[in-house]
Amino acid sequence: MNEAQNFYLTKREKDVLNLMAKEYTIQEIANSLFIGTETVKTHRKKMMLKLDAHSAVGIVVKAIQKGFYQL
């Protein structure tokens, strides 16, 4: 079983993840998705918990390892 099947990222979390992987800043992500910076931070915090990551880089690395994102 693929680890990605054990839990899921929401569509919006995947949107944020995609832009994080492209090195967008929090402000750039917020502008691109028409959401506030605090909302972006909330999505990042939730992804950190789900992926057991400790930083933005960790989110992207673990998302790749678990099959949520491909380069």
TORPA-4810 file (N, C-alpha, C, O; in nm, 3 decimals):
<nodes>
NODE_1_0.084_-0.118_0.000_0.000_0.000_0.000_0.089_0.124_0.000_0.183_0.134_0.079_M
NODE_2_0.060_0.216_-0.086_0.130_0.343_-0.093_0.100_0.422_0.034_-0.015_0.426_0.078_N
NODE_3_0.204_0.485_0.092_0.182_0.563_0.215_0.080_0.674_0.195_0.011_0.711_0.290_E
NODE_4_0.070_0.727_0.074_-0.024_0.835_0.046_-0.167_0.791_0.067_-0.256_0.874_0.084_A
NODE_5_-0.192_0.661_0.066_-0.327_0.611_0.085_-0.368_0.609_0.232_-0.486_0.594_0.262_Q
NODE_6_-0.273_0.624_0.323_-0.304_0.621_0.465_-0.376_0.748_0.512_-0.448_0.744_0.612_N
NODE_7_-0.357_0.858_0.443_-0.424_0.983_0.473_-0.422_1.065_0.345_-0.366_1.022_0.245_F
NODE_8_-0.481_1.181_0.348_-0.486_1.259_0.226_-0.455_1.405_0.252_-0.468_1.454_0.365_Y
NODE_9_-0.414_1.472_0.149_-0.402_1.617_0.151_-0.523_1.671_0.076_-0.564_1.614_-0.025_L
NODE_10_-0.578_1.779_0.126_-0.692_1.840_0.059_-0.646_1.903_-0.072_-0.526_1.921_-0.095_T
NODE_11_-0.741_1.935_-0.158_-0.707_1.999_-0.284_-0.631_2.128_-0.258_-0.532_2.156_-0.326_K
NODE_12_-0.675_2.208_-0.163_-0.609_2.335_-0.135_-0.469_2.313_-0.079_-0.376_2.387_-0.112_R
NODE_13_-0.452_2.211_0.006_-0.319_2.180_0.056_-0.227_2.142_-0.060_-0.110_2.180_-0.062_E
NODE_14_-0.279_2.066_-0.155_-0.199_2.029_-0.272_-0.165_2.152_-0.356_-0.056_2.161_-0.412_K
NODE_15_-0.258_2.246_-0.365_-0.231_2.371_-0.437_-0.116_2.447_-0.369_-0.025_2.495_-0.436_D
NODE_16_-0.122_2.457_-0.237_-0.018_2.526_-0.161_0.114_2.451_-0.176_0.218_2.513_-0.198_V
NODE_17_0.111_2.320_-0.165_0.231_2.238_-0.181_0.296_2.261_-0.317_0.417_2.278_-0.325_L
NODE_18_0.217_2.262_-0.422_0.270_2.282_-0.556_0.345_2.416_-0.566_0.453_2.422_-0.625_N
NODE_19_0.289_2.520_-0.509_0.355_2.651_-0.514_0.476_2.657_-0.421_0.574_2.724_-0.453_L
NODE_20_0.470_2.589_-0.308_0.586_2.581_-0.221_0.702_2.515_-0.293_0.817_2.559_-0.282_M
NODE_21_0.673_2.409_-0.366_0.777_2.337_-0.440_0.838_2.423_-0.550_0.949_2.397_-0.596_A
NODE_22_0.764_2.524_-0.594_0.815_2.617_-0.695_0.883_2.738_-0.631_0.915_2.835_-0.699_K
NODE_23_0.905_2.731_-0.498_0.975_2.833_-0.421_0.899_2.965_-0.409_0.960_3.070_-0.395_E
NODE_24_0.767_2.959_-0.415_0.687_3.080_-0.392_0.693_3.116_-0.243_0.700_3.027_-0.158_Y
NODE_25_0.691_3.244_-0.214_0.683_3.290_-0.075_0.539_3.275_-0.027_0.448_3.249_-0.106_T
NODE_26_0.520_3.291_0.103_0.385_3.285_0.159_0.296_3.389_0.092_0.182_3.361_0.057_I
NODE_27_0.349_3.509_0.075_0.271_3.616_0.012_0.237_3.582_-0.133_0.125_3.607_-0.178_Q
NODE_28_0.332_3.527_-0.206_0.307_3.489_-0.346_0.203_3.377_-0.356_0.120_3.377_-0.447_E
NODE_29_0.209_3.283_-0.264_0.110_3.175_-0.261_-0.028_3.234_-0.235_-0.125_3.202_-0.304_I
NODE_30_-0.036_3.320_-0.135_-0.163_3.384_-0.101_-0.220_3.459_-0.221_-0.339_3.446_-0.252_A
NODE_31_-0.137_3.537_-0.286_-0.183_3.614_-0.403_-0.228_3.522_-0.517_-0.330_3.547_-0.581_N
NODE_32_-0.152_3.416_-0.540_-0.185_3.324_-0.650_-0.315_3.250_-0.627_-0.389_3.222_-0.721_S
NODE_33_-0.344_3.218_-0.501_-0.463_3.139_-0.468_-0.579_3.226_-0.418_-0.686_3.175_-0.384_L
NODE_34_-0.557_3.357_-0.413_-0.661_3.450_-0.367_-0.707_3.419_-0.225_-0.826_3.419_-0.195_F
NODE_35_-0.609_3.392_-0.139_-0.636_3.367_0.003_-0.541_3.453_0.085_-0.448_3.513_0.030_I
NODE_36_-0.563_3.460_0.214_-0.477_3.539_0.301_-0.351_3.465_0.341_-0.344_3.342_0.331_G
NODE_37_-0.252_3.540_0.385_-0.127_3.477_0.427_-0.147_3.387_0.550_-0.080_3.284_0.562_T
NODE_38_-0.237_3.424_0.638_-0.263_3.339_0.756_-0.325_3.206_0.714_-0.299_3.103_0.776_E
NODE_39_-0.405_3.208_0.609_-0.464_3.084_0.557_-0.355_2.994_0.499_-0.357_2.873_0.519_T
NODE_40_-0.260_3.054_0.429_-0.146_2.977_0.376_-0.070_2.914_0.492_-0.034_2.796_0.487_V
NODE_41_-0.045_2.992_0.596_0.027_2.939_0.713_-0.048_2.825_0.778_0.013_2.728_0.824_K
NODE_42_-0.180_2.835_0.783_-0.262_2.728_0.839_-0.250_2.600_0.756_-0.237_2.491_0.811_T
NODE_43_-0.255_2.614_0.624_-0.239_2.497_0.537_-0.102_2.433_0.558_-0.089_2.311_0.563_H
NODE_44_0.001_2.516_0.570_0.136_2.465_0.593_0.143_2.390_0.725_0.202_2.282_0.732_R
NODE_45_0.084_2.445_0.831_0.086_2.379_0.961_0.016_2.244_0.956_0.063_2.146_1.012_K
NODE_46_-0.098_2.240_0.886_-0.171_2.113_0.874_-0.089_2.010_0.797_-0.087_1.892_0.834_K
NODE_47_-0.022_2.054_0.691_0.061_1.961_0.614_0.180_1.914_0.697_0.221_1.798_0.686_M
NODE_48_0.236_2.003_0.779_0.347_1.962_0.867_0.302_1.849_0.959_0.375_1.752_0.979_M
NODE_49_0.184_1.862_1.016_0.132_1.757_1.104_0.107_1.628_1.028_0.146_1.520_1.073_L
NODE_50_0.042_1.639_0.914_0.009_1.519_0.836_0.134_1.447_0.786_0.137_1.324_0.781_K
NODE_51_0.236_1.523_0.748_0.356_1.464_0.690_0.469_1.445_0.791_0.576_1.394_0.757_L
NODE_52_0.445_1.486_0.916_0.548_1.480_1.021_0.673_1.555_0.975_0.784_1.503_0.985_D
NODE_53_0.652_1.676_0.926_0.761_1.761_0.878_0.783_1.875_0.976_0.696_1.909_1.056_A
NODE_54_0.902_1.935_0.969_0.937_2.042_1.063_0.968_2.175_0.996_1.003_2.272_1.063_H
NODE_55_0.956_2.179_0.863_0.985_2.301_0.790_0.916_2.294_0.654_0.860_2.192_0.616_S
NODE_56_0.921_2.406_0.582_0.864_2.409_0.448_0.937_2.311_0.356_0.875_2.241_0.276_A
NODE_57_1.068_2.306_0.369_1.146_2.211_0.288_1.106_2.068_0.324_1.092_1.983_0.237_V
NODE_58_1.089_2.043_0.453_1.048_1.910_0.497_0.914_1.869_0.441_0.893_1.752_0.408_G
NODE_59_0.822_1.965_0.430_0.690_1.934_0.370_0.709_1.885_0.228_0.652_1.782_0.189_I
NODE_60_0.787_1.957_0.149_0.806_1.919_0.009_0.878_1.785_-0.002_0.838_1.700_-0.081_V
NODE_61_0.985_1.766_0.076_1.060_1.641_0.071_0.972_1.522_0.109_0.970_1.421_0.038_V
NODE_62_0.899_1.534_0.218_0.815_1.423_0.263_0.698_1.400_0.168_0.655_1.286_0.149_K
NODE_63_0.645_1.506_0.109_0.537_1.490_0.012_0.586_1.413_-0.109_0.513_1.330_-0.164_A
NODE_64_0.708_1.438_-0.151_0.767_1.362_-0.263_0.785_1.216_-0.221_0.747_1.125_-0.295_I
NODE_65_0.841_1.194_-0.103_0.866_1.057_-0.056_0.736_0.977_-0.043_0.734_0.857_-0.069_Q
NODE_66_0.628_1.044_-0.002_0.502_0.974_0.020_0.412_0.971_-0.104_0.302_0.915_-0.099_K
NODE_67_0.459_1.029_-0.214_0.385_1.019_-0.338_0.280_1.127_-0.361_0.196_1.113_-0.450_G
NODE_68_0.283_1.235_-0.282_0.188_1.344_-0.301_0.233_1.445_-0.404_0.152_1.522_-0.456_F
NODE_69_0.361_1.444_-0.435_0.416_1.542_-0.529_0.525_1.476_-0.609_0.603_1.397_-0.557_Y
NODE_70_0.531_1.509_-0.738_0.637_1.459_-0.824_0.708_1.577_-0.888_0.645_1.675_-0.928_Q
NODE_71_0.838_1.566_-0.898_0.916_1.672_-0.962_0.901_1.665_-1.112_0.960_1.746_-1.184_L
</nodes>
